[in-house]
Structure formats: structure tokens, C-alpha cells
Amino acid sequence: MHHGHVHVHVHAHHQVQGGAPVIDIGDDIGALVVFMDSAHEGTELFLRPEGEPASTVHTGVWTRQHRGGHVTAAVFGELVEGSYWVLDADGSDWFSVEIRGGELTQVDVRAGACTPA
């Protein structure tokens, strides 16, 4: 678990912005939502499967409507069940997350927290 301030592996992202996310879960496919500080809006968050250092996936970080308000989040809508590492700004392992088929995993890293939502 990471303590202190948050760094994320980011790149400018100029495509689809903050629309309703679509997740496709079931069988061995799960999804991940990472809640982030609004300062990260418009960037991308990267993760890699455990044991596969050369393989990464990424998604945009956008502010979306959520429970009557707004939240900034990265949504990985379709991940094969298994262990993944979320990467920091240097591309190093930041924290790990377990994805289970048919489930939505949520992690909150706002204000330096790194806890399940």
C-alpha cells in the first residue's frame, strides 16, 4: 500500500471524455474503477497484469456524474480475472488489485488514500 502523495502514470488524452462508462463483466471478466483527485482529469491511468511486465492497458481519467454529484475516475470496463498492478508516474508498480470475474472492483486513491471504495 502506498502512503503519502499520489503519482500516476499519465499521458495527455484527447478522445472520449467523461461519458457514461460501459462495463462488460461476467464469467472470468471483471471491471475496475479507480477514484482519483480532479487534478488528474484528462490523463490516462495504466495497469499491467501480474507477471507480465511488458504488457499494459490504459484508460482515460474523467469527471463523471455519480450518485447525484461528480467524481473523477478511471474505468477499466473489461479485465480478465487475475492480479494487476496499477502503475505510478514512473511506470513502476504502485499498488496491486485483484479482479474477479463478474465483479466490479473499486479503489479510492483521492488525497493519497489507497483503499477499497
C-alpha positions as CSV (number, residue, x, y, z in Angstrom):
1,M,0.0,0.0,0.0
2,H,1.3,3.5,-0.9
3,H,1.3,6.3,1.7
4,G,1.9,10.0,1.0
5,H,1.1,11.9,-2.1
6,V,-0.1,10.3,-5.3
7,H,1.7,10.0,-8.6
8,V,0.1,8.3,-11.6
9,H,1.5,7.2,-14.9
10,V,-0.2,9.8,-17.1
11,H,-0.3,10.9,-20.8
12,A,-2.5,13.6,-22.4
13,H,-5.7,12.1,-23.6
14,H,-7.9,13.9,-26.1
15,Q,-10.6,11.4,-27.0
16,V,-13.9,10.4,-25.4
17,Q,-14.5,12.5,-22.3
18,G,-16.5,11.5,-19.2
19,G,-19.5,9.9,-20.8
20,A,-21.3,7.1,-19.1
21,P,-18.9,4.2,-18.7
22,V,-19.7,0.8,-20.2
23,I,-18.6,-2.3,-18.3
24,D,-18.8,-5.8,-19.7
25,I,-18.5,-8.3,-16.8
26,G,-19.3,-12.0,-16.3
27,D,-17.7,-15.4,-16.3
28,D,-14.0,-14.6,-16.0
29,I,-14.3,-10.9,-16.9
30,G,-14.4,-8.2,-14.2
31,A,-14.1,-4.4,-14.1
32,L,-12.1,-1.8,-12.1
33,V,-12.9,1.8,-11.1
34,V,-10.2,3.9,-9.6
35,F,-11.5,7.2,-7.9
36,M,-8.9,10.0,-8.3
37,D,-8.4,13.6,-7.5
38,S,-9.9,16.0,-10.1
39,A,-6.3,17.3,-10.9
40,H,-5.9,14.0,-12.9
41,E,-8.8,14.7,-15.2
42,G,-7.8,14.3,-18.9
43,T,-4.9,12.0,-18.2
44,E,-4.6,8.2,-18.5
45,L,-4.1,5.5,-15.9
46,F,-2.1,2.4,-16.7
47,L,-2.1,-1.1,-15.3
48,R,-0.4,-4.4,-16.1
49,P,-1.2,-8.0,-15.4
50,E,0.8,-9.6,-12.6
51,G,3.9,-11.3,-14.0
52,E,3.7,-9.6,-17.4
53,P,6.0,-6.5,-17.1
54,A,5.8,-5.8,-20.9
55,S,2.0,-5.8,-21.1
56,T,0.0,-2.8,-20.1
57,V,-3.6,-1.5,-20.6
58,H,-4.7,2.1,-20.0
59,T,-7.8,4.2,-19.8
60,G,-8.7,7.8,-19.5
61,V,-9.4,9.6,-16.3
62,W,-12.6,11.7,-16.5
63,T,-15.0,13.5,-14.2
64,R,-18.4,11.8,-14.4
65,Q,-21.8,12.0,-12.7
66,H,-22.0,9.7,-9.8
67,R,-24.7,9.4,-7.1
68,G,-26.1,12.9,-7.6
69,G,-22.7,14.5,-7.7
70,H,-19.5,14.3,-9.7
71,V,-16.4,12.1,-9.3
72,T,-13.1,11.8,-11.2
73,A,-12.3,8.2,-12.1
74,A,-10.6,5.8,-14.4
75,V,-12.8,3.0,-15.5
76,F,-11.4,-0.3,-16.8
77,G,-14.6,-1.8,-18.2
78,E,-13.4,-5.3,-19.2
79,L,-10.5,-7.1,-17.5
80,V,-9.7,-10.8,-17.4
81,E,-9.8,-12.2,-13.8
82,G,-6.5,-12.0,-12.1
83,S,-4.0,-9.8,-10.2
84,Y,-2.9,-6.4,-11.7
85,W,-0.6,-3.6,-10.8
86,V,-1.6,0.0,-11.1
87,L,1.4,2.0,-12.3
88,D,2.8,5.2,-10.9
89,A,4.2,8.2,-12.8
90,D,7.5,6.4,-13.5
91,G,5.8,3.3,-14.8
92,S,6.7,1.4,-11.6
93,D,4.3,-0.8,-9.6
94,W,2.2,1.5,-7.4
95,F,-0.4,-0.9,-5.8
96,S,-1.9,-4.2,-6.7
97,V,-5.6,-5.0,-7.2
98,E,-7.4,-8.4,-7.6
99,I,-10.0,-8.6,-10.3
100,R,-12.7,-11.3,-10.0
101,G,-14.9,-12.4,-12.8
102,G,-18.4,-10.9,-12.7
103,E,-17.4,-8.3,-10.1
104,L,-16.7,-4.5,-10.1
105,T,-13.7,-3.7,-8.0
106,Q,-13.4,-0.1,-6.7
107,V,-10.3,1.6,-5.3
108,D,-10.1,5.2,-3.9
109,V,-6.8,7.0,-4.2
110,R,-8.0,10.5,-3.7
111,A,-5.9,12.6,-1.3
112,G,-3.3,9.9,-1.0
113,A,-5.6,7.2,0.2
114,C,-5.3,3.8,-1.3
115,T,-8.3,1.9,0.0
116,P,-11.1,-0.2,-1.4
117,A,-14.1,2.1,-2.1
